[in-house]
Amino acid sequence: MPPWILVTIFAAFMQTLRFTLQRHLKVTTLSTAGATWARFLYSAPLVAVIVAVYAQTTAQTLPTPSARFWAFLVPGALAQVLGTMCIVALFAVRNFTVGITLMKTEVILTALFGLLLLGEAISPPILLAIGLGFVGVVLLSDPPKGDTALPWRARLFNAASGYGLASGVFFGISAVGYRGASLALPDGDVFLRASLTLAAATAVQAVALGLWIAWRDRAEVGRVLASWRVSGLVGLTSMLGSLGWFTAFTLQTAALVKALGQIELVFTFLVSVFWLKERSSPKEIAGLALLVASIGVIFWRGVAA
């Protein structure tokens, strides 16, 4: 089995845990920005230590980032901040499973951005699988039963759909930006380039969002620090998941990685049903089934390749 498949599945599992913890912070303690910042604040030092230890252990010299590296990385890092804020805010509008699933519009958008910015085209079977997954997302964009009397425009274009689509746009930009940044590093093995890219991104995110929160709501800084028990776990799962994503992006095109990464929805569904005790409607389950079918095609094509 290709290594990128294994690390993508690992990254998706870690991301599910991280979103679960962030949802807890959002619901119980922190604002949307605070729950988002906790991820970057507590993961940044962990990633920096890993880069230093790995480079020393493997006797590698850290590659010097070029202007091209920063041109891809900074927009990618800031887009990821905005995408995370959108998905955390979405948790207050729809249930956990639907929130994560709406985020998966990023798969289609990542394929588009990858083609436009990196010239990375994908095969017709993969396009078909992505389209199948998109149908599932459309089914999931419909609001709960109580809102079914609304006109179809209001049912399709609602707050949940808006947050989901916005997060998909931002995460699509960040995925392509990170792959472009990692490929722009001149030397180093796959893990060193991936971890260095992640370290630079989390540093940019922690500083940028921290300054914004301090300017808008200084008391929130104290609340994030006070929530270190849960926020620290957010940082740890974020670091592990991000290392997986960045390594996968270095090994494979961003569109294919994100497409397979939809396996996160299976993990999310299990968390929603067995931990959060949330119920999904038949339409939502049908949407999830289509997405799982899409994942199956991606997995099969990835192994066959």
DRENDOFI-581000 format. One record per residue (C-alpha): residue in one letter; x, y, z; residue number from 1. Coordinates in pm, 1 decimal, decimal comma, always signed. Each point is the difference from the previous one (the first is absolute). Layout:
// DRENDOFI-581000
   type          x          y          z   seq
      A          X          Y          Z   NUM
...
***
This chain:
// DRENDOFI-581000
   type          x          y          z   seq
      M       +0,0       +0,0       +0,0     1
      P     +144,8     +342,8      -94,6     2
      P     +125,6     +195,6     +305,7     3
      W     -211,8     +304,9      -84,7     4
      I     -318,1     -203,6      +54,8     5
      L     +105,1     -110,2     +348,5     6
      V     +104,7     +347,9     +114,1     7
      T     -317,5     +153,2     -145,8     8
      I     -221,2     -240,9     +197,2     9
      F     +202,3      +73,3     +314,4    10
      A      -32,3     +375,6      -59,9    11
      A     -376,1      -28,3      -49,8    12
      F      -39,0     -190,3     +326,9    13
      M     +205,6     +255,6     +193,4    14
      Q     -198,1     +283,5     -158,3    15
      T     -324,2     -157,3     +118,5    16
      L     +131,1       -7,4     +356,8    17
      R     +116,5     +359,0      -27,6    18
      F     -334,1     +129,0     -130,4    19
      T     -178,2     -188,3     +278,6    20
      L     +214,7     +175,3     +259,6    21
      Q      -40,8     +337,6     -170,9    22
      R     -375,0      -47,6       -3,5    23
      H      +15,1      -56,6     +376,2    24
      L     +199,3     +321,4      +46,4    25
      K     -238,8     +196,7     -221,3    26
      V     -310,2     -127,4     +179,3    27
      T     +129,4      +28,3     +357,4    28
      T     +277,1     +256,8      +31,8    29
      L     +139,7     +192,9     -294,0    30
      S     -108,0     +215,6     -290,5    31
      T      +42,1     -113,0     -359,9    32
      A     +330,5     +186,0      -27,6    33
      G     +121,0     -130,5     +336,3    34
      A      -76,9     -362,8      -82,4    35
      T     +179,4      +47,2     -332,0    36
      W     +304,3     +169,1     +155,0    37
      A      +36,3     -278,4     +258,7    38
      R      +80,5     -237,6     -283,3    39
      F     +292,3     +205,1     -129,5    40
      L     +128,1     +134,9     +331,1    41
      Y      +50,6     -339,8     +159,6    42
      S     +119,6     -184,9     -310,9    43
      A     +260,2     +253,4     -119,7    44
      P     +266,4      -73,6     +266,6    45
      L      -53,7     -375,3      -32,9    46
      V      +62,5       +9,5     -374,8    47
      A     +308,3     +218,3      +41,7    48
      V     +150,5     -253,9     +242,6    49
      I      -74,0     -287,9     -238,6    50
      V     +172,0     +179,0     -289,2    51
      A     +310,3      +72,7     +206,6    52
      V      +25,2     -351,7     +143,6    53
      Y      -63,8     -171,6     -333,3    54
      A     +253,5     +213,0     -188,1    55
      Q     +266,1      -67,8     +263,7    56
      T      -78,8     -371,8      +26,4    57
      T      +16,2      -53,1     -377,2    58
      A     +300,6     +233,2      -42,3    59
      Q     -182,1     +215,7     -252,6    60
      T      +41,8     +372,0      -51,6    61
      L     -319,7     +201,4      +10,3    62
      P      -85,3     +120,7     -352,3    63
      T       -7,6     +375,4      -49,9    64
      P     -350,7     +120,8      -92,2    65
      S      -15,7     +202,8     -321,6    66
      A     -230,0     +284,4      -98,5    67
      R     -212,1     -255,7     -187,5    68
      F      -34,8     -199,7     +322,0    69
      W     -138,6     +298,5     +191,9    70
      A     -221,5     +103,1     -292,8    71
      F     -178,3     -334,7      +28,0    72
      L      +21,1      -41,6     +376,4    73
      V     -133,4     +329,4     +137,8    74
      P     -326,8       +2,4     -200,1    75
      G      -41,2     -370,1      +79,5    76
      A      +52,6      +58,4     +371,8    77
      L     -241,1     +293,5      +20,4    78
      A     -259,6     -185,2     -208,1    79
      Q      +17,6     -291,1     +242,5    80
      V      -68,2     +235,6     +291,9    81
      L     -309,6     +136,1     -173,3    82
      G     -113,7     -347,9     -100,1    83
      T      +33,6     -127,5     +355,6    84
      M     -196,9     +296,8     +133,4    85
      C     -278,5      -70,1     -249,1    86
      I      -29,5     -365,6      +96,0    87
      V       +7,8      +75,7     +374,4    88
      A     -273,2     +262,2      -49,7    89
      L     -201,3     -253,4     -201,5    90
      F      -19,6     -230,3     +304,0    91
      A     -248,1     +246,8     +151,5    92
      V     -226,7      -27,8     -305,9    93
      R      -11,7     -371,7      -85,0    94
      N     +100,4     -323,8     +170,8    95
      F     +356,9     -130,7      +10,3    96
      T      -31,1     -244,7     -290,1    97
      V     -165,2     +248,3     -235,5    98
      G     +248,5     +271,9      +91,8    99
      I     +299,9     -213,0      -90,1   100
      T     -165,9     -132,3     -315,0   101
      L      -83,3     +345,4     -135,4   102
      M     +368,9      +83,4      +39,2   103
      K      +72,8     -270,3     -256,6   104
      T      -85,3     +235,9     -284,6   105
      E     +375,2      +57,8      +31,9   106
      V      +60,2     -318,0     -202,9   107
      I     -144,3     +145,1     -319,9   108
      L     +154,5     +339,3      +62,8   109
      T     +343,0     -148,9      +75,7   110
      A       -7,9     -178,0     -335,5   111
      L      -84,4     +329,2     -172,5   112
      F     +264,8     +203,0     +184,3   113
      G     +259,6     -272,6      -57,4   114
      L      -64,3      +14,9     -373,5   115
      L       +7,9     +380,5      -14,2   116
      L     +298,8      +62,1     +229,7   117
      L     +215,5     -311,5      -37,5   118
      G     -117,9     -143,4     -331,2   119
      E      -92,5     -332,5     +164,9   120
      A     -282,7     -167,5     -192,3   121
      I     -189,1     -307,1     +127,0   122
      S     -136,1     -301,5     -187,9   123
      P     -365,6      -43,4     -112,7   124
      P      -75,4     -278,0     +256,9   125
      I     +118,2     +226,7     +279,8   126
      L     -208,7     +285,5     -136,9   127
      L     -301,5     -231,4       -3,8   128
      A      +64,1      -99,8     +361,5   129
      I      +31,6     +363,8     +104,2   130
      G     -326,6      +78,4     -178,5   131
      L     -171,5     -284,9     +183,3   132
      G     +123,9     +143,1     +326,9   133
      F     -129,9     +343,2      -97,2   134
      V     -351,2     -139,7      -42,0   135
      G      +26,3     -123,0     +357,1   136
      V     +101,4     +347,1     +112,9   137
      V     -302,2     +151,7     -176,9   138
      L     -229,9     -239,9     +186,9   139
      L     +161,8     +106,0     +324,4   140
      S      -42,3     +371,2      -75,0   141
      D     -376,6      -18,2      +62,0   142
      P     -107,1     +131,8     +343,0   143
      P     -178,7     -211,8     +263,5   144
      K     -366,6     -105,1      -25,3   145
      G     -130,5     +309,8     +173,2   146
      D     +123,7     +215,0     -287,1   147
      T     -132,3     -207,5     -291,0   148
      A     -283,0     +246,1      -63,1   149
      L     +254,4     +259,6     -109,8   150
      P      +45,3      +77,1     -372,9   151
      W     +262,2     -218,4     -169,1   152
      R     +240,8     +292,3      -29,9   153
      A       -7,6      +53,6     +377,3   154
      R      +38,8     -372,2      +59,3   155
      L     +306,6      -28,1     -221,9   156
      F     +156,7     +339,4      +72,3   157
      N       -9,9      +16,0     +379,0   158
      A     +247,3      +79,4     +276,9   159
      A     +119,6     -360,1      +26,3   160
      S      +61,5      -24,4     -373,7   161
      G     +175,8     +336,9       +3,7   162
      Y     +237,5      -97,6     +278,9   163
      G      +60,5     -338,5     -161,9   164
      L      +73,9     +142,8     -343,3   165
      A     +221,8     +275,2     +142,6   166
      S     +199,5     -251,4     +201,3   167
      G      +34,4     -214,3     -313,1   168
      V     +138,8     +294,7     -196,4   169
      F     +249,5      +89,4     +270,6   170
      F     +111,2     -358,4      +64,3   171
      G      +36,3      -58,2     -373,3   172
      I     +228,4     +303,5      -25,7   173
      S     +200,3     -110,7     +303,8   174
      A      +49,4     -356,3     -131,1   175
      V     +138,2     +120,3     -332,8   176
      G     +205,1     +270,0     +173,0   177
      Y     +160,5     -252,9     +232,2   178
      R      +82,4     -242,0     -280,6   179
      G     +150,7     +282,9     -202,3   180
      A     +206,2     +115,7     +299,0   181
      S     +127,4     -349,4      +79,0   182
      L     +100,0      -60,8     -361,4   183
      A     +178,4     +337,1       -5,2   184
      L     +249,3     -110,6     +266,4   185
      P     +330,8      -80,3     -173,7   186
      D     +106,2     -310,2     +195,4   187
      G      -71,7     -231,6     +293,1   188
      D     -199,0     -322,8      +17,5   189
      V     -378,1      -12,2      -14,5   190
      F      -60,5      +21,3     +374,5   191
      L     +248,6     +283,2      +55,6   192
      R     -153,8     +211,9     -274,5   193
      A     -351,8      -75,3     +121,7   194
      S      +75,6      +73,4     +365,7   195
      L     +195,0     +318,2      -77,9   196
      T     -289,8     +126,0     -212,2   197
      L     -239,0      -79,9     +284,1   198
      A     +223,7     +174,2     +257,2   199
      A      +12,7     +316,8     -209,3   200
      A     -376,3       -7,7      -58,9   201
      T      -96,9      -49,7     +364,2   202
      A     +238,3     +276,1     +109,0   203
      V     -160,7     +243,0     -246,3   204
      Q     -348,2     -107,4     +113,1   205
      A      +69,0      +17,1     +373,5   206
      V     +148,1     +350,0      -26,0   207
      A     -251,3     +145,1     -247,5   208
      L     -313,1     -128,8     +171,9   209
      G     +141,0      +68,2     +347,3   210
      L      +58,2     +365,5      -86,3   211
      W     -349,5      +28,5     -146,1   212
      I     -162,3     -149,9     +312,0   213
      A     +208,1     +220,0     +231,7   214
      W     -120,4     +304,2     -195,6   215
      R     -368,6     -101,8      -10,6   216
      D      -48,4     -178,7     +333,6   217
      R     +301,3      -10,8     +231,7   218
      A     -191,8     -197,7     +263,0   219
      E      -31,5     -287,8     -248,1   220
      V     +377,8      -44,1      +11,6   221
      G      -27,3      -78,8     +370,5   222
      R     -288,2     -240,9      -60,0   223
      V     +201,6     -192,7     -259,6   224
      L     +294,8      -25,6     +238,5   225
      A     -228,9     -105,5     +285,9   226
      S     -148,3     -280,0     -212,2   227
      W     +343,5     -157,6      -50,5   228
      R     -113,5     -351,0      +97,2   229
      V     -235,9      -33,1     -295,9   230
      S     +179,1     +253,5     -220,4   231
      G     +325,7     -189,3      +45,4   232
      L     -168,8     -313,2     -135,4   233
      V     -130,7     +206,8     -290,6   234
      G     +356,9     +106,5      -71,5   235
      L     +131,2     -357,4      +23,2   236
      T     -262,9     -150,9     -229,8   237
      S      +39,5     +296,5     -234,5   238
      M     +375,5      -57,3      -20,3   239
      L      -35,8     -373,1      -68,7   240
      G     -272,3      +51,4     -257,4   241
      S     +182,5     +284,0     -172,4   242
      L     +321,2     -200,8      -22,3   243
      G     -200,6     -267,4     -176,9   244
      W     -163,2     +244,8     -240,5   245
      F     +323,7     +181,3      -80,6   246
      T     +185,3     -326,0      -59,2   247
      A     -280,4     -121,0     -227,2   248
      F       +1,8     +330,4     -191,7   249
      T     +373,6      -43,0      -57,4   250
      L      -52,0     -353,2     -135,5   251
      Q     -318,1      +44,4     -205,2   252
      T     -210,7     +267,6     -168,7   253
      A     -213,4     +203,3     +239,9   254
      A     -324,7      -91,6     -178,5   255
      L      +54,0     -374,5      +37,0   256
      V     +104,2      +32,8     +363,8   257
      K     -306,9     +208,1      +84,2   258
      A     -226,0     -237,1     -191,0   259
      L     +118,0     -300,8     +198,7   260
      G       -5,6     +214,1     +313,8   261
      Q     -378,8      -13,3      -14,0   262
      I      +36,1     -323,1     +196,9   263
      E       -4,8     +243,4     +290,8   264
      L     -377,7       +1,2      -44,4   265
      V      -18,2     -362,1     +108,6   266
      F     +189,7      +83,6     +318,1   267
      T     -216,5     +308,9      +48,9   268
      F     -321,3     -197,6      -34,8   269
      L     +117,9     -245,6     +264,9   270
      V      +89,8     +285,6     +236,8   271
      S     -334,5     +167,9      -61,6   272
      V     -209,1     -312,0      +60,4   273
      F     +188,3     -174,7     +278,8   274
      W     +155,2     +290,3     +192,3   275
      L     -201,7     +315,1      -63,4   276
      K     -328,5     -195,5      -26,4   277
      E     -111,3     +205,2     -300,9   278
      R     -254,9     -135,2     -247,4   279
      S      +27,3      +35,1     -375,9   280
      S     -300,1      +17,6     -234,1   281
      P      -51,2     -253,6     -284,0   282
      K     +102,0     +269,5     -249,9   283
      E     +322,0      +65,4     +190,7   284
      I      +74,9     -372,0      +13,8   285
      A      -59,5      -25,2     -376,4   286
      G     +245,9     +284,5      -51,9   287
      L     +254,2     -174,3     +217,2   288
      A      -49,3     -324,4     -196,5   289
      L      +81,4     +175,7     -326,3   290
      L     +310,2     +149,6     +153,8   291
      V     +111,9     -340,2     +125,5   292
      A      -45,9     -138,3     -353,0   293
      S     +216,6     +284,8     -127,8   294
      I     +267,6      -88,7     +256,0   295
      G       -8,1     -362,0     -114,7   296
      V      +74,3      +97,9     -360,6   297
      I     +286,9     +227,4     +107,2   298
      F     +148,2     -272,7     +220,2   299
      W      -26,8     -262,3     -275,2   300
      R     +163,3     +224,7     -259,7   301
      G     +272,9     +101,1     +244,4   302
      V      +93,3     -359,1      +82,6   303
      A      -21,0     -107,6     -364,8   304
      A     +237,8     +278,4      -98,1   305
***
